[in-house]
Amino acid sequence: MHIRPVRAFVVELNSTECAPVLKNYAIKSTMVLFELIKAFIIALIITYIYYKYRFNFWKKRNVFNPTPSFPLGNLTAIIIGRKQAGVYAHDLYLKYKDHRIFGAYLLFKPILVIADLNIIQIILTKKFESFHDRGVYINEKINPLFDNLVFINGKKWENLRQKFIHTFTKENLKQMFDIVKECGEELTNYLETKAQLRDSVEMKDMFARYTTDVIMSTAFGIKSNCIEEPNNEYRKQSKNILRMKISRLILNMSMPKIMDLFSIPLIDQSVNTFYTNLFRKSVKNRRAHKEIIRHDFMHILIKLMDEGYDIESDNDEKTDVTSTVNKLTMEEATSQSFIFFLAGFETSAATSMFAMYELAENQDLQNKVRQEIDEILTRHGDLTYDAVKEMIYLQKVINETLRKYPPIPMLNRICTKDIDLPIVNIRIPKGMPIVIPVLGLHRDPSIYPDPERFDPERFAENEKAKRHRYAFLPFGEGRRICIGRQFGSMVTKIGLASLLSKYKFKPHPRTAKPFVYNEKSFGLAIKGGVHLIIEQR
């Protein structure tokens, strides 16, 4: 078989016979490219004009707004991951708070930032009927685990809230206390060797393992052993939850139809599968062993699924308990257990970490809170529910931690009904997103003098009485206030009291100062972690 040389083939292509074909091909390619460029330029011009038109929204209403940039609006630093969202809102607040309210743009969407405490009170409480939703759109088919009390809206939220309004009663908290205390003891025992060696401990990871064990036990009835086994599947999945991309949440808030069109979930499907299967297995196991009763959140959820009334109503007269109208479905119960886990393990771990960091930096405060713990434990003989409730100074430490490092650094609402906003006399249209910069309020020197200083006495009763009630919003306020805040406080207090009763903590040079916040995190996560030296007392 004769093979023609490559050179001959090339010469043939360049012959007079092929030249017209190549010329026509080149002309057509150039025309196609030209049309594409023209279409792109036209689309860019239309987009620019549209954005410029949209960027006039606040100007037309005589509401101050910082100059937006095309095409990302005012929140470019958040969208491209240059600054953590709560920190950016804090910076905007301190710069423009004298305006009381000011406008901004999330992409092309106008949003309203509230910088006045009286207006915040109006939005969260007095005119709640016009601001009762958080403004996060949830498609339960794509994000079934987010179909819960924190994210759902409207009548569905109202109905579900009625089922959970008495979930964290004093009696229920007492029943869960021993489960949390056991996890606190395991944490203390695990750190004993490190304390003997005066080793360093990365506190966020350590507290996250503790709170994961707490929530897994109370929300799923499962012994997860994350304190002893930091790389097991439960800990891996809790880390996966926190990898939710802020870009997806921004897209969800600004263009939810795009999320629906492409079926983009807020978290990976593996997380959904893991927690759904975990919850269903736990329910099946509980129902198969009804003689074993654990007084935890799972017990409450099964009660609501089976009987449709809150556990606190056990001694009340029951009416129509066979009706399914007020019963939780398996899907609803699964999503409630998930948000209990998500909200509980991360916020309590972060608060505990920041509190211990500040106590390590302020040894006099650490000694003072330890003295209180010792005296109360001596009086009660053990760490009991009542003993923890008596730890008033420890609660001040936690409150000051929540002020300086709020777990949710900004609150979101959406206007659900047109309203003329009092004080500033502007009309807020239905659908307008509202932002309350909690971190900004908590570090406002006009509210909290010398805000960077850690001072638990800011929460002495006489000091609290001097401040506006809405100047402290770590859990929100009004009817959408976090219903698990007392449980979270109990978890944090037990963890701190367990450790401080046995160990001392000192700063470690590995911890960056000042803190560098992770731009991709929804909360105030610290790059490089918070490392402390642990010692025996």
C-alpha positions as CSV (number, residue, x, y, z in Angstrom):
1,M,0.0,0.0,0.0
2,H,1.4,3.4,-1.1
3,I,1.3,6.1,1.6
4,R,1.5,9.7,0.3
5,P,4.0,11.9,2.2
6,V,2.6,14.6,4.5
7,R,4.3,17.3,2.5
8,A,2.6,16.3,-0.7
9,F,-0.8,16.5,1.1
10,V,-0.1,20.0,2.4
11,V,1.0,21.1,-1.1
12,E,-2.2,19.8,-2.5
13,L,-4.3,21.7,0.1
14,N,-2.5,24.9,-0.9
15,S,-3.1,24.4,-4.6
16,T,-5.2,26.7,-6.7
17,E,-8.0,24.2,-6.7
18,C,-8.6,24.4,-2.9
19,A,-8.0,28.1,-2.4
20,P,-11.6,29.2,-3.0
21,V,-12.9,26.7,-0.5
22,L,-10.5,27.8,2.2
23,K,-11.3,31.5,1.4
24,N,-15.1,30.9,1.7
25,Y,-14.6,29.0,5.0
26,A,-12.5,31.8,6.4
27,I,-15.1,34.5,5.3
28,K,-17.9,32.5,6.9
29,S,-15.9,31.9,10.1
30,T,-15.2,35.7,10.3
31,M,-18.8,36.5,9.8
32,V,-19.9,34.1,12.5
33,L,-17.3,35.5,14.9
34,F,-18.4,39.0,14.1
35,E,-22.1,38.2,14.8
36,L,-21.1,36.6,18.1
37,I,-19.1,39.6,19.1
38,K,-21.9,41.9,18.1
39,A,-24.5,39.9,20.0
40,F,-22.2,39.9,23.1
41,I,-21.8,43.7,22.9
42,I,-25.5,44.3,22.5
43,A,-26.3,41.9,25.4
44,L,-23.7,43.8,27.5
45,I,-25.2,47.2,26.6
46,I,-28.7,46.0,27.4
47,T,-27.5,44.5,30.7
48,Y,-25.6,47.7,31.6
49,I,-28.7,49.8,30.8
50,Y,-30.9,47.5,32.8
51,Y,-28.6,47.6,35.8
52,K,-28.2,51.4,35.6
53,Y,-32.0,51.6,35.6
54,R,-32.3,49.2,38.5
55,F,-29.5,51.1,40.4
56,N,-31.8,54.2,40.4
57,F,-34.3,52.5,42.8
58,W,-33.0,54.2,46.0
59,K,-32.3,57.5,44.3
60,K,-35.9,57.8,43.2
61,R,-37.0,57.3,46.8
62,N,-34.6,59.7,48.3
63,V,-32.9,56.9,50.3
64,F,-29.1,57.2,50.7
65,N,-27.1,54.4,49.2
66,P,-23.4,53.9,48.6
67,T,-22.6,54.1,44.9
68,P,-23.0,50.6,43.4
69,S,-20.6,49.1,40.8
70,F,-21.7,47.3,37.6
71,P,-22.6,44.5,37.6
72,L,-22.4,43.2,41.2
73,G,-23.9,46.2,43.1
74,N,-22.6,47.1,46.5
75,L,-21.8,43.6,47.7
76,T,-18.9,42.8,45.3
77,A,-16.5,42.0,48.2
78,I,-18.9,39.3,49.5
79,I,-19.7,37.8,46.1
80,I,-16.1,37.5,44.9
81,G,-15.1,36.2,48.4
82,R,-12.9,39.1,49.5
83,K,-14.7,39.7,52.8
84,Q,-16.9,37.7,55.2
85,A,-20.5,38.8,54.8
86,G,-21.2,39.8,58.4
87,V,-17.9,41.7,58.6
88,Y,-18.7,43.6,55.4
89,A,-22.2,44.5,56.8
90,H,-20.5,45.6,60.0
91,D,-18.2,48.0,58.0
92,L,-21.2,49.4,56.0
93,Y,-23.1,50.0,59.3
94,L,-20.3,51.9,61.0
95,K,-19.8,54.0,57.9
96,Y,-23.4,54.9,57.2
97,K,-25.3,54.4,60.5
98,D,-26.1,58.1,60.8
99,H,-28.6,57.7,57.9
100,R,-30.6,55.3,60.2
101,I,-31.5,53.3,57.0
102,F,-29.6,53.0,53.7
103,G,-30.0,51.2,50.5
104,A,-27.7,48.8,48.7
105,Y,-27.8,46.4,45.8
106,L,-27.3,42.6,45.8
107,L,-26.5,42.2,42.1
108,F,-29.4,44.1,40.6
109,K,-31.7,43.6,43.5
110,P,-32.2,46.5,45.9
111,I,-32.0,45.7,49.6
112,L,-32.5,47.9,52.7
113,V,-30.1,48.0,55.6
114,I,-31.5,49.0,59.0
115,A,-29.1,51.0,61.3
116,D,-31.6,52.4,63.9
117,L,-32.6,50.4,67.0
118,N,-36.2,51.7,67.1
119,I,-36.7,50.8,63.4
120,I,-35.2,47.3,64.1
121,Q,-37.7,46.9,66.9
122,I,-40.5,47.9,64.5
123,I,-39.4,45.3,61.9
124,L,-38.7,42.4,64.3
125,T,-41.7,42.9,66.6
126,K,-44.1,45.8,66.3
127,K,-44.8,45.4,62.6
128,F,-43.9,41.7,62.4
129,E,-46.9,41.0,60.2
130,S,-45.1,42.8,57.4
131,F,-41.7,41.2,58.0
132,H,-42.4,37.7,59.2
133,D,-40.3,35.8,56.6
134,R,-36.5,35.5,56.3
135,G,-36.4,35.9,52.5
136,V,-34.6,32.6,51.8
137,Y,-36.5,30.7,49.1
138,I,-36.7,27.0,49.7
139,N,-37.7,24.4,47.1
140,E,-38.3,21.4,49.4
141,K,-37.9,19.0,46.4
142,I,-34.3,20.2,45.8
143,N,-33.5,21.1,49.4
144,P,-35.7,18.8,51.6
145,L,-33.6,19.3,54.7
146,F,-34.1,23.1,54.6
147,D,-37.9,22.7,54.8
148,N,-37.7,23.6,58.5
149,L,-38.7,26.1,61.1
150,V,-35.7,28.4,60.4
151,F,-36.2,28.8,56.7
152,I,-39.8,28.2,55.8
153,N,-42.2,31.1,55.4
154,G,-45.8,32.2,55.7
155,K,-48.6,30.1,57.1
156,K,-46.5,27.0,56.9
157,W,-44.0,28.5,59.3
158,E,-46.9,29.7,61.6
159,N,-48.4,26.2,61.8
160,L,-45.1,24.5,62.4
161,R,-44.0,27.0,65.0
162,Q,-47.2,26.2,67.0
163,K,-46.0,22.6,67.2
164,F,-42.6,23.5,68.5
165,I,-43.3,26.5,70.7
166,H,-42.9,24.5,73.9
167,T,-40.2,22.2,72.8
168,F,-37.4,23.6,74.9
169,T,-39.3,24.0,78.2
170,K,-37.6,23.9,81.5
171,E,-38.8,20.3,82.0
172,N,-37.5,19.2,78.6
173,L,-34.1,20.9,79.2
174,K,-33.8,19.1,82.5
175,Q,-34.5,15.8,80.8
176,M,-31.7,16.5,78.2
177,F,-29.3,17.8,80.8
178,D,-27.7,14.4,81.7
179,I,-27.1,13.6,78.0
180,V,-25.2,16.9,77.6
181,K,-23.3,16.5,80.9
182,E,-22.1,13.0,79.8
183,C,-20.6,14.6,76.7
184,G,-19.0,17.3,78.8
185,E,-17.3,14.6,81.0
186,E,-16.0,12.8,77.9
187,L,-14.5,16.0,76.6
188,T,-12.8,16.7,80.0
189,N,-11.4,13.1,80.2
190,Y,-10.2,13.2,76.6
191,L,-8.1,16.3,77.2
192,E,-6.4,15.0,80.4
193,T,-3.3,13.7,78.6
194,K,-2.9,16.9,76.7
195,A,-3.2,18.9,79.9
196,Q,-0.5,16.8,81.6
197,L,1.8,17.5,78.7
198,R,0.8,21.2,78.6
199,D,0.0,20.6,74.9
200,S,-1.9,23.0,72.6
201,V,-5.5,22.4,71.5
202,E,-7.3,23.8,68.5
203,M,-10.4,24.9,70.4
204,K,-12.9,25.2,67.5
205,D,-12.4,21.6,66.3
206,M,-12.4,20.4,69.9
207,F,-15.7,22.1,70.8
208,A,-17.2,21.1,67.4
209,R,-16.5,17.5,68.2
210,Y,-18.2,17.9,71.6
211,T,-21.3,19.7,70.2
212,T,-21.6,17.2,67.4
213,D,-21.7,14.4,70.0
214,V,-24.3,16.4,72.0
215,I,-26.6,17.1,69.0
216,M,-26.2,13.6,67.5
217,S,-27.2,12.2,70.9
218,T,-30.2,14.5,71.5
219,A,-31.4,14.9,67.9
220,F,-30.8,11.4,66.6
221,G,-30.3,9.3,69.8
222,I,-26.9,8.2,68.4
223,K,-23.6,7.8,70.2
224,S,-21.3,9.4,67.6
225,N,-18.0,9.4,69.5
226,C,-16.6,12.4,67.7
227,I,-14.6,13.4,70.7
228,E,-12.7,10.1,70.6
229,E,-12.8,9.6,66.9
230,P,-12.4,13.0,65.2
231,N,-12.4,11.6,61.6
232,N,-15.5,9.4,61.8
233,E,-18.4,9.7,59.4
234,Y,-20.5,11.9,61.7
235,R,-17.8,14.5,62.0
236,K,-17.1,14.4,58.2
237,Q,-20.7,15.1,57.4
238,S,-20.9,17.9,59.9
239,K,-17.9,19.5,58.2
240,N,-19.6,18.9,54.8
241,I,-22.6,21.0,55.9
242,L,-20.4,24.0,56.6
243,R,-19.0,23.8,53.0
244,M,-22.2,25.2,51.7
245,K,-21.1,27.9,49.2
246,I,-22.1,31.5,50.0
247,S,-22.5,32.1,46.2
248,R,-25.3,29.6,46.2
249,L,-27.1,31.3,49.0
250,I,-26.7,34.7,47.3
251,L,-28.1,33.3,44.1
252,N,-30.9,31.7,46.1
253,M,-31.8,35.1,47.6
254,S,-31.4,37.2,44.4
255,M,-32.4,34.8,41.6
256,P,-34.3,31.8,43.1
257,K,-35.7,30.8,39.7
258,I,-32.2,30.1,38.4
259,M,-31.7,27.7,41.3
260,D,-35.0,26.0,40.4
261,L,-34.3,25.9,36.6
262,F,-31.0,24.1,37.1
263,S,-32.0,22.3,40.3
264,I,-29.1,23.7,42.2
265,P,-29.1,22.5,45.9
266,L,-27.8,24.5,48.8
267,I,-25.8,21.5,50.1
268,D,-24.4,18.4,48.5
269,Q,-26.8,15.5,47.9
270,S,-24.6,13.3,50.1
271,V,-25.4,15.3,53.1
272,N,-29.1,15.1,52.4
273,T,-28.9,11.3,51.9
274,F,-26.8,10.8,55.1
275,Y,-29.1,12.7,57.5
276,T,-32.3,11.4,56.0
277,N,-31.2,7.8,56.3
278,L,-29.8,8.5,59.8
279,F,-33.1,10.0,61.0
280,R,-35.3,7.3,59.5
281,K,-33.1,4.5,61.0
282,S,-33.3,6.2,64.4
283,V,-37.1,6.5,64.3
284,K,-37.4,2.8,63.3
285,N,-35.1,1.8,66.1
286,R,-37.0,3.9,68.7
287,R,-40.3,2.5,67.6
288,A,-38.9,-1.1,67.8
289,H,-37.7,-0.5,71.4
290,K,-40.5,1.5,73.0
291,E,-39.6,0.3,76.4
292,I,-36.3,2.3,76.2
293,I,-37.1,6.0,76.7
294,R,-34.5,8.7,76.1
295,H,-35.7,12.2,77.1
296,D,-34.2,14.0,74.1
297,F,-35.2,16.0,71.0
298,M,-35.8,12.7,69.0
299,H,-38.4,11.7,71.7
300,I,-40.2,15.0,71.2
301,L,-40.2,14.6,67.4
302,I,-41.6,11.1,67.5
303,K,-44.3,12.3,69.9
304,L,-45.3,15.0,67.4
305,M,-45.3,12.5,64.6
306,D,-47.3,9.9,66.4
307,E,-49.7,11.9,68.5
308,G,-49.7,15.4,67.0
309,Y,-49.4,17.3,70.3
310,D,-46.4,18.7,72.2
311,I,-44.7,16.6,74.9
312,E,-45.5,19.3,77.5
313,S,-49.2,18.5,77.0
314,D,-48.8,14.9,78.4
315,N,-50.7,15.8,81.6
316,D,-53.3,17.9,79.8
317,E,-56.6,16.8,78.5
318,K,-56.1,15.5,74.9
319,T,-58.7,16.1,72.3
320,D,-58.9,14.3,68.9
321,V,-55.5,12.8,69.2
322,T,-56.2,10.4,66.4
323,S,-56.4,13.3,63.9
324,T,-53.5,13.6,61.5
325,V,-54.0,17.4,60.9
326,N,-51.5,18.4,63.5
327,K,-49.0,15.5,63.2
328,L,-45.5,16.0,61.8
329,T,-44.8,14.0,58.7
330,M,-41.5,12.0,58.5
331,E,-40.1,14.6,56.1
332,E,-41.0,17.5,58.4
333,A,-39.5,15.7,61.4
334,T,-36.3,14.9,59.4
335,S,-35.8,18.5,58.4
336,Q,-36.4,19.7,62.0
337,S,-33.8,17.3,63.4
338,F,-31.4,18.6,60.7
339,I,-31.8,22.2,61.6
340,F,-31.5,21.4,65.3
341,F,-28.2,19.8,64.5
342,L,-26.9,22.5,62.1
343,A,-27.9,25.4,64.3
344,G,-26.9,23.7,67.5
345,F,-23.5,22.2,66.9
346,E,-21.9,25.1,65.0
347,T,-23.2,28.1,67.0
348,S,-22.5,26.5,70.4
349,A,-19.0,25.4,69.3
350,A,-18.1,28.8,67.9
351,T,-19.4,30.6,71.1
352,S,-17.5,28.2,73.4
353,M,-14.3,28.7,71.3
354,F,-14.5,32.5,71.4
355,A,-15.3,32.4,75.1
356,M,-12.3,30.2,76.0
357,Y,-10.1,32.4,73.8
358,E,-11.1,35.6,75.7
359,L,-10.7,33.9,79.0
360,A,-7.2,32.7,78.0
361,E,-6.3,36.3,77.0
362,N,-7.8,37.7,80.3
363,Q,-6.5,35.4,83.1
364,D,-8.2,37.5,85.8
365,L,-11.6,36.9,84.2
366,Q,-10.7,33.2,83.8
367,N,-9.9,33.0,87.5
368,K,-13.1,34.8,88.5
369,V,-15.3,32.5,86.5
370,R,-13.4,29.4,87.7
371,Q,-13.9,30.6,91.3
372,E,-17.7,30.8,90.7
373,I,-17.8,27.4,89.2
374,D,-15.8,25.9,92.1
375,E,-18.0,27.5,94.7
376,I,-21.2,26.3,93.1
377,L,-20.0,22.8,92.4
378,T,-18.9,22.5,96.1
379,R,-22.3,23.7,97.2
380,H,-24.3,21.3,94.9
381,G,-21.8,18.4,95.1
382,D,-22.0,17.9,91.3
383,L,-22.7,19.6,88.0
384,T,-26.5,19.7,88.0
385,Y,-29.1,21.6,86.1
386,D,-29.7,23.9,89.0
387,A,-25.9,24.4,89.6
388,V,-25.5,25.5,86.0
389,K,-28.4,27.9,86.3
390,E,-26.7,29.6,89.3
391,M,-23.5,30.3,87.3
392,I,-24.4,34.0,86.7
393,Y,-20.9,35.2,86.0
394,L,-20.3,32.4,83.5
395,Q,-23.5,33.5,81.7
396,K,-22.2,37.1,81.6
397,V,-19.0,35.7,79.9
398,I,-21.2,33.9,77.4
399,N,-23.3,37.0,76.7
400,E,-20.2,39.1,76.2
401,T,-18.9,36.5,73.8
402,L,-22.2,36.6,71.9
403,R,-21.9,40.4,71.8
404,K,-18.4,40.5,70.4
405,Y,-18.7,37.4,68.2
406,P,-22.4,36.9,67.3
407,P,-22.9,33.4,65.7
408,I,-25.2,35.0,63.1
409,P,-23.5,38.3,62.3
410,M,-26.5,39.7,60.4
411,L,-30.2,39.0,60.3
412,N,-32.3,38.8,57.1
413,R,-36.0,39.5,56.7
414,I,-38.2,40.3,53.7
415,C,-41.1,42.6,53.4
416,T,-44.2,40.5,53.1
417,K,-46.8,43.3,52.8
418,D,-46.4,46.9,51.6
419,I,-45.9,49.2,54.6
420,D,-45.1,52.8,55.3
421,L,-42.2,52.5,57.7
422,P,-42.5,54.9,60.7
423,I,-39.8,57.2,61.8
424,V,-38.2,57.5,58.4
425,N,-41.5,57.8,56.5
426,I,-40.7,55.7,53.4
427,R,-42.8,53.1,51.8
428,I,-41.4,49.6,51.8
429,P,-42.7,47.5,48.9
430,K,-43.6,43.8,49.2
431,G,-40.6,41.7,48.4
432,M,-37.9,44.1,49.7
433,P,-35.1,42.2,51.4
434,I,-34.1,43.7,54.8
435,V,-30.7,43.3,56.4
436,I,-29.9,44.0,60.1
437,P,-26.1,44.2,60.7
438,V,-25.9,42.5,64.1
439,L,-22.1,42.5,64.3
440,G,-22.2,46.2,63.6
441,L,-24.7,46.9,66.4
442,H,-22.7,44.8,68.8
443,R,-19.5,46.6,68.1
444,D,-20.9,50.1,67.9
445,P,-18.9,52.3,70.3
446,S,-21.9,54.5,70.9
447,I,-23.8,51.5,72.3
448,Y,-20.9,49.5,73.8
449,P,-18.0,51.8,74.7
450,D,-14.6,50.4,73.8
451,P,-16.3,47.5,71.9
452,E,-13.1,45.5,71.3
453,R,-12.5,45.1,75.0
454,F,-14.0,41.9,76.5
455,D,-16.0,42.9,79.6
456,P,-18.6,40.5,81.0
457,E,-19.9,43.2,83.3
458,R,-21.6,44.9,80.4
459,F,-24.3,42.3,81.2
460,A,-24.8,43.2,84.8
461,E,-28.4,44.0,85.3
462,N,-27.8,47.7,85.9
463,E,-25.8,47.9,82.7
464,K,-28.3,46.1,80.6
465,A,-31.1,48.4,81.8
466,K,-29.2,51.4,80.3
467,R,-29.3,49.9,76.8
468,H,-32.0,49.6,74.2
469,R,-33.4,46.1,74.2
470,Y,-32.6,45.6,70.6
471,A,-29.0,46.4,70.9
472,F,-28.2,42.7,71.7
473,L,-29.5,40.3,69.0
474,P,-27.4,37.1,69.0
475,F,-30.6,35.0,68.6
476,G,-32.7,37.5,66.8
477,E,-35.9,38.9,68.4
478,G,-39.6,38.8,68.1
479,R,-41.6,35.8,67.1
480,R,-38.8,34.4,64.9
481,I,-36.3,34.4,67.8
482,C,-34.3,31.2,68.0
483,I,-36.4,28.7,70.0
484,G,-33.3,26.7,70.8
485,R,-31.4,29.5,72.5
486,Q,-31.8,28.1,76.0
487,F,-30.6,24.7,74.9
488,G,-27.6,26.2,73.2
489,S,-26.8,28.2,76.3
490,M,-27.0,25.0,78.4
491,V,-24.6,23.2,76.0
492,T,-22.1,26.0,76.1
493,K,-22.2,26.4,79.9
494,I,-21.8,22.7,80.5
495,G,-18.8,22.5,78.2
496,L,-17.1,25.5,79.6
497,A,-17.8,24.6,83.2
498,S,-16.6,21.1,82.8
499,L,-13.3,22.2,81.4
500,L,-12.7,25.2,83.6
501,S,-13.4,23.2,86.7
502,K,-10.4,21.0,85.9
503,Y,-8.0,22.9,83.6
504,K,-6.4,26.2,82.9
505,F,-6.0,27.7,79.4
506,K,-3.4,30.1,78.1
507,P,-2.7,31.8,74.8
508,H,-0.7,30.0,72.1
509,P,1.4,31.8,69.5
510,R,-0.1,29.8,66.7
511,T,-3.3,31.8,67.0
512,A,-3.3,34.8,64.6
513,K,-3.8,38.2,66.1
514,P,-5.8,40.0,65.1
515,F,-8.2,37.3,63.8
516,V,-8.5,36.8,60.1
517,Y,-12.1,35.7,59.3
518,N,-12.8,33.1,56.6
519,E,-14.5,35.0,53.8
520,K,-16.4,31.9,52.6
521,S,-18.0,31.2,56.0
522,F,-21.5,32.3,57.0
523,G,-20.4,32.7,60.6
524,L,-17.2,34.2,62.1
525,A,-14.9,31.3,61.4
526,I,-11.2,32.0,62.1
527,K,-8.5,31.2,59.5
528,G,-5.8,29.0,61.1
529,G,-8.0,28.1,64.1
530,V,-7.8,29.2,67.7
531,H,-5.0,27.4,69.6
532,L,-4.7,27.4,73.3
533,I,-2.3,25.8,75.8
534,I,-4.1,23.5,78.3
535,E,-2.7,22.8,81.8
536,Q,-3.7,20.9,84.9
537,R,-4.9,23.1,87.7
